[in-house]
Amino acid sequence: MECVIQKRQTAAVVTGASRGIGRAVAVELARTGATVALLARSGDELEESARRVRAAGGTAVVVQADLGDLAQVEAAAERIRDRLGDLDVLVNNAAVVAPLGPSTENDPAEWARAITINLTAVATLTFALLPGMLERRRGHVVNISSGVAADARSMIGGNAYVTSKTALEAHTLNLAAELAGTGVTVNVFRPGTVDTGMQEWIRSQDPRRIGTDLHEQFTRYHADGSLITPERSARSLVALLRTAETGRTWTVSDHTPEEE
């Protein structure tokens, strides 16, 4: 399949684009001259992302929606089709980590909302935007997962997040197999341990509420300097989009700066 990430006006969608990894991926795509639809709930932060996309040489389209509301997800897909037309790239990045703490103390509604945002909204948006890719026999879907999916026991106290990311990877690989030979690739990307607002939020929580071990785990990531920047992760992802691979679980180390 011909690579779509090159110096032309690629049409891309990035969810969770208001900050962190999503913003960095949008800016990296903009460096290729892409038109990028920025999808998230926070209006002010989306506008800042749009400013950075334009500064990087891309075209920004702001689409504000709450991914926890599937009706808004479907409406956002319609706006994206109206504004961008043919779509080349979909990066499903948006996710929430809450609720944290002992599972029996979590609000079931908050647990279900995490599954909706991290998993159901991904499938809803993907299924809405796939027909155009399939018709053109070209496109890339990338779902941002987490290293916790490799070991579901590695984040005790984060049951909703771990459940959603593990299921997301199964959804991705199954869909890739379904679409094999269509020209549309579907892959997982584990972005590494990234210095994001989510990491900062976890460190700010009361250890007595979320669990001492979980709090110490994320505090240690920050203290020992193991966190990478969102930009480093984004460069790896966009570079991997140059391949025609499908059904893969990529990690940030699958592409290193030395390869650029």
VMD Tcl script that draws the C-alpha trace (Angstrom):
set ca {
  {0.00 0.00 0.00}
  {1.28 3.44 -0.87}
  {2.29 5.47 2.15}
  {-0.03 8.39 2.90}
  {2.29 10.23 5.29}
  {4.30 12.41 2.96}
  {4.54 16.00 1.86}
  {0.98 16.47 0.69}
  {-2.27 17.44 2.31}
  {-3.10 14.33 4.27}
  {-6.42 14.42 6.15}
  {-6.11 13.16 9.71}
  {-8.17 12.97 12.90}
  {-6.62 12.91 16.37}
  {-8.77 12.43 19.44}
  {-7.69 13.74 22.81}
  {-5.85 16.42 20.86}
  {-6.18 19.17 23.44}
  {-2.92 18.28 25.23}
  {-0.28 15.65 25.86}
  {0.29 12.87 23.36}
  {-2.71 13.84 21.24}
  {-1.52 17.41 20.79}
  {2.01 16.22 20.01}
  {0.76 13.73 17.39}
  {-1.37 16.44 15.77}
  {1.61 18.80 15.56}
  {3.86 16.06 14.18}
  {1.28 15.30 11.48}
  {1.08 19.02 10.75}
  {4.81 19.00 9.96}
  {3.94 16.80 6.98}
  {1.49 19.46 5.78}
  {-1.58 17.58 7.00}
  {-5.04 18.89 7.66}
  {-5.78 17.70 11.18}
  {-9.16 17.49 12.87}
  {-8.57 18.02 16.57}
  {-11.20 16.25 18.64}
  {-11.59 16.71 22.40}
  {-13.90 18.21 25.01}
  {-11.85 21.22 26.16}
  {-12.41 24.23 23.90}
  {-9.61 26.52 25.14}
  {-6.99 23.79 25.02}
  {-8.17 22.72 21.56}
  {-7.66 26.26 20.30}
  {-4.09 26.20 21.61}
  {-3.52 22.89 19.83}
  {-4.93 24.42 16.66}
  {-2.52 27.33 16.96}
  {0.42 24.92 17.25}
  {-0.77 22.83 14.29}
  {-0.92 25.94 12.11}
  {2.50 27.08 13.33}
  {3.90 23.69 12.31}
  {2.59 24.11 8.75}
  {-0.66 22.18 8.92}
  {-4.33 23.09 8.72}
  {-6.37 22.72 11.91}
  {-10.05 21.86 12.19}
  {-11.42 22.04 15.74}
  {-14.17 19.55 16.61}
  {-15.34 19.85 20.20}
  {-17.14 16.82 21.64}
  {-17.44 14.76 24.81}
  {-16.34 11.25 23.92}
  {-18.23 9.95 26.89}
  {-21.46 10.74 25.02}
  {-21.79 8.44 22.00}
  {-24.37 10.72 20.36}
  {-21.71 13.46 20.38}
  {-19.17 11.02 18.94}
  {-21.49 10.22 16.03}
  {-22.19 13.92 15.46}
  {-18.45 14.64 15.52}
  {-17.85 11.96 12.87}
  {-20.41 13.64 10.64}
  {-18.75 17.05 11.08}
  {-15.37 15.52 10.32}
  {-16.65 13.97 7.08}
  {-18.23 17.29 6.10}
  {-15.07 19.29 6.78}
  {-12.31 16.89 5.71}
  {-13.96 14.67 3.12}
  {-11.67 11.72 2.36}
  {-9.77 10.66 5.46}
  {-6.27 9.16 5.51}
  {-5.42 8.77 9.20}
  {-7.39 8.24 12.41}
  {-5.49 8.28 15.70}
  {-7.70 7.28 18.63}
  {-5.76 8.71 21.54}
  {-8.34 10.06 24.01}
  {-8.53 8.20 27.30}
  {-9.20 8.69 31.00}
  {-7.42 6.91 33.84}
  {-10.04 7.45 36.55}
  {-11.49 5.88 38.59}
  {-8.50 4.76 40.63}
  {-8.41 2.90 43.91}
  {-10.00 -0.25 45.30}
  {-12.54 -1.53 42.78}
  {-15.24 -2.03 45.39}
  {-15.01 1.65 46.28}
  {-15.29 2.93 42.70}
  {-18.48 4.49 41.39}
  {-19.87 1.99 38.85}
  {-21.05 4.87 36.66}
  {-17.54 6.35 36.59}
  {-16.11 2.90 35.76}
  {-18.59 2.53 32.89}
  {-17.78 6.05 31.61}
  {-14.09 5.11 31.42}
  {-14.95 2.08 29.31}
  {-17.12 4.26 27.07}
  {-14.38 6.84 26.47}
  {-11.44 4.44 26.24}
  {-13.10 1.69 24.21}
  {-16.67 2.18 22.98}
  {-16.09 5.69 21.64}
  {-13.02 4.42 19.76}
  {-15.08 1.75 18.02}
  {-17.96 4.16 17.37}
  {-15.75 6.79 15.72}
  {-13.76 4.20 13.78}
  {-16.82 2.45 12.38}
  {-18.28 5.81 11.34}
  {-15.14 6.89 9.47}
  {-14.07 3.54 7.99}
  {-16.43 3.43 4.97}
  {-14.62 6.26 3.19}
  {-11.24 4.60 3.74}
  {-12.55 1.27 2.52}
  {-14.06 2.84 -0.56}
  {-10.71 4.43 -1.45}
  {-8.80 1.32 -0.31}
  {-6.41 3.44 1.69}
  {-6.09 4.60 5.27}
  {-4.51 4.11 8.66}
  {-6.23 3.60 12.01}
  {-4.04 3.68 15.11}
  {-5.37 3.06 18.61}
  {-3.25 4.37 21.46}
  {-2.99 1.73 24.15}
  {-0.68 1.37 27.13}
  {2.04 -0.91 28.35}
  {-0.36 -2.09 31.05}
  {-2.11 -4.17 28.39}
  {0.96 -6.41 28.29}
  {0.46 -7.31 31.95}
  {-2.98 -6.69 33.43}
  {-1.52 -7.09 36.93}
  {0.92 -4.20 36.52}
  {-1.42 -1.39 37.63}
  {-3.33 -2.52 40.70}
  {-5.99 0.06 41.50}
  {-6.59 1.00 37.88}
  {-9.11 -1.67 36.94}
  {-11.20 0.39 34.52}
  {-8.15 1.72 32.68}
  {-6.43 -1.66 32.45}
  {-9.64 -3.38 31.35}
  {-10.32 -0.80 28.66}
  {-6.78 -0.84 27.24}
  {-6.58 -4.62 27.17}
  {-9.94 -4.80 25.39}
  {-8.88 -2.02 23.03}
  {-5.94 -4.09 21.84}
  {-8.20 -7.09 21.20}
  {-10.60 -4.87 19.25}
  {-7.72 -3.47 17.19}
  {-6.17 -6.78 16.24}
  {-9.53 -8.37 15.44}
  {-10.52 -5.43 13.23}
  {-7.13 -5.57 11.48}
  {-7.75 -9.22 10.63}
  {-11.23 -8.38 9.37}
  {-9.86 -5.65 7.10}
  {-6.84 -7.56 5.80}
  {-6.38 -6.95 2.09}
  {-8.59 -3.86 1.99}
  {-5.73 -1.35 1.95}
  {-6.73 -0.02 5.39}
  {-4.26 -0.73 8.20}
  {-5.23 -1.00 11.87}
  {-2.56 -1.02 14.57}
  {-1.99 -0.55 18.29}
  {0.58 1.93 19.58}
  {1.93 1.72 23.12}
  {3.37 5.21 23.61}
  {5.78 4.52 26.44}
  {5.78 6.10 29.89}
  {5.08 9.68 28.88}
  {5.24 12.90 30.90}
  {1.60 13.94 30.56}
  {-1.14 15.60 32.57}
  {-2.48 12.14 33.37}
  {0.79 11.22 35.09}
  {0.77 14.51 37.00}
  {-2.85 13.99 38.07}
  {-2.12 10.53 39.46}
  {0.83 11.89 41.47}
  {-1.45 14.60 42.91}
  {-3.96 12.08 44.29}
  {-4.20 11.10 47.94}
  {-2.27 7.81 48.33}
  {-4.83 6.71 50.90}
  {-7.54 6.98 48.25}
  {-5.89 5.42 45.20}
  {-3.53 3.08 47.04}
  {-0.02 3.67 48.31}
  {1.62 1.24 45.88}
  {-0.05 2.83 42.84}
  {0.87 6.34 43.99}
  {4.48 5.32 44.64}
  {4.68 3.62 41.24}
  {3.79 6.81 39.37}
  {5.81 9.05 41.67}
  {8.85 6.85 40.99}
  {8.44 7.22 37.20}
  {8.76 10.98 37.63}
  {11.52 10.91 40.22}
  {13.84 8.55 38.37}
  {13.64 10.48 35.10}
  {12.15 7.60 33.12}
  {9.34 9.64 31.57}
  {9.69 10.56 27.91}
  {8.20 13.63 26.26}
  {4.95 13.52 24.30}
  {6.91 14.79 21.31}
  {9.29 11.83 21.41}
  {6.36 9.42 21.45}
  {4.57 11.30 18.66}
  {7.63 11.21 16.38}
  {7.78 7.47 16.75}
  {4.10 7.01 15.95}
  {4.07 9.21 12.86}
  {7.23 7.52 11.56}
  {5.59 4.11 11.97}
  {2.67 5.31 9.86}
  {5.03 5.26 6.89}
  {4.81 1.47 6.86}
  {2.08 -0.73 5.41}
  {2.01 -3.00 8.47}
  {-1.33 -3.98 9.93}
  {-2.40 -5.97 12.96}
  {0.71 -4.95 14.86}
  {1.24 -3.85 18.43}
  {3.81 -1.10 18.05}
  {5.85 0.33 20.91}
  {7.63 3.64 21.03}
  {10.96 1.81 20.74}
  {9.99 0.38 17.35}
  {11.24 3.67 15.93}
  {14.11 5.63 17.46}
  {15.34 9.16 16.69}
  {18.52 7.67 15.23}
  {16.39 6.23 12.39}
  {15.22 9.68 11.28}
}
mol new
graphics top color blue
foreach p $ca { graphics top sphere $p radius 0.5 }
foreach p [lrange $ca 0 end-1] q [lrange $ca 1 end] { graphics top cylinder $p $q radius 0.2 }
display resetview
